[in-house]
Amino acid sequence: MAEIPLLSPLARALVLLIQLLLLVTALDVLVAWVQPDPARWPRRALHLLTEPMQRPLRALTARLPLDGWDLSPLLVVLILGGLRLWLIQP
């Protein structure tokens, strides 16, 4: 049976932070379906937390012909998920 490697306290804290950011990103996407205005609460709080991660990715995908689709939350999830896997791998 393979052992699960013990993570250092810093790696554990980073994994926890990544999991929280993934949760906040998912909540932002779900709330955006119901309340599209990012100026109203609770969307404003979620938007303030997720926008710094999504803005650079949105600028990169703006050049692609996506017909108005915003793929930045998906890219954030993929990047954070990959980083999380990299941190916890043996």
Secondary structure, DSSP 8 states (H G I E B T S, - for coil): --------HHHHHHHHHHHHHHHHHHHHHHHHHH---TTSTTHHHHHHHHHHHHHHHHHHHTTS--TT---HHHHHHHHHHHHHHHHH--
